[in-house]
Amino acid sequence: MSTTFELTGGGAPSSAEPAGGGEIRCGDLVRIFATDGVEVQALQGLTLSVDPGEIVAVVGASGSGKSTLLTILSGLDTPTGGSAVVAGTDLLTMGHAERVRYQRSTVGFVWQQTSRNLLPYLTASENVRLPLELAGALPRRERSRRVEALLELLEVGHVAGRRPGEMSGGEQQRTAIAVAVANNPRVLLADEPTGELDEATSVEVLEALRGVNRETGVTTLVVTHDPTVSEHVARTVQIRDGRTSTETLRRTETDEHGQARHVSEEFAVLDRVGRLQLPQDFVHALDLRDRVRLALEPDHVGVWPAAPAAAPAPAIQRTSEEDR
Ligand SMILES: Nc1ncnc2c1ncn2[C@@H]1O[C@H](COP(=O)(O)OP(=O)(O)OP(=O)(O)O)[C@@H](O)[C@H]1O
């Protein structure tokens, strides 16, 4: 994998409004929890844009804010500040009726705990049928056809008549994906969908999510600890301390012998006010701490440790006088 870091994002507009026409757009998203007088900043100005039809994985260490982000995007929690717009719905200003509509038809979810996704006393096909019946969207016969088609798409047609307790963990999660997309949501959110599965089954479930994304075009965001997820999606966003820090983009190239090869490249994310997080290994390699020197070069920005001995003469160095 390449270790070149490049910047994504652009400019520094003054407002927190997210740019572009993304299906998921978060700008400077903040979520502060206050418990017993102590404040925890779970999201500290997170910026994220996901295009319609894209599948993106969100990874990050425990406590970095992944679940907080997903809970906000699913409409179960409201951010403290910033902006979040999903499929045209403003999550900060939506009222109660709009929230119910949003959760019923705009977004579908798959949670880590299989017990949260499926009703234990219903069979796989009854579980998939339930959201269709609640929405009253299709005539009866078409509902049955849709249930069958979804179970086939997720390759769980063979468990149509079984209850969750009679299925494997992977079959349960694939059925849960069928339930989540039954009503054709615009966005599919999955929080650690492979968290309770072994490695081989995790691969199947991630591939199932990718298949559904490809077949239905549903914009998909998967939060995961799974370090192999970058092999299954074209874009992986890393969250650190409540902010997007790096992105890994994966593409397939054909070499001079006509052989396809996968190339992954990691980018640092520049937020709307010009902040970026240096990768931890870069910080450690140069022992960067407290303050660093910056220099604007014709085509890049240089970063040096502040100690004079280590710093070359930068082409342009801002001083506090220039800031005034
Ligand atoms: N309801 C809450 N009240 C107080 N603090 C919270 C609450 N929910 C989350 N936090 C805190 O916010 C931070 C981010 O938590 P979050 O669950 O989003 O992280 P995560 O990346 O999903 O972690 P994990 O991978 O372990 O699930 C943590 O410090 C957590 O303790």
The ligand as an ORCA input file, in Angstrom:
! r2SCAN-3c Opt
* xyz 0 1
  N     -24.480      8.577     25.942
  C     -23.229      8.930     26.229
  N     -22.933      9.626     27.353
  C     -21.665     10.009     27.639
  N     -20.594      9.737     26.855
  C     -20.820      9.033     25.719
  C     -22.131      8.585     25.350
  N     -22.038      7.910     24.173
  C     -20.736      7.932     23.829
  N     -20.009      8.603     24.741
  C     -18.558      8.862     24.695
  O     -18.264      9.441     23.435
  C     -17.042      8.934     22.918
  C     -17.286      8.276     21.569
  O     -18.068      7.119     21.765
  P     -18.572      6.177     20.562
  O     -19.432      5.106     21.156
  O     -19.164      7.006     19.492
  O     -17.180      5.566     20.047
  P     -16.916      4.350     19.056
  O     -15.858      4.803     18.125
  O     -18.196      3.885     18.450
  O     -16.346      3.249     20.047
  P     -16.483      1.639     19.981
  O     -15.714      1.219     18.742
  O     -15.861      1.175     21.247
  O     -17.951      1.311     19.865
  C     -16.501      7.978     23.973
  O     -15.586      8.688     24.776
  C     -17.728      7.597     24.757
  O     -17.387      7.270     26.099
*
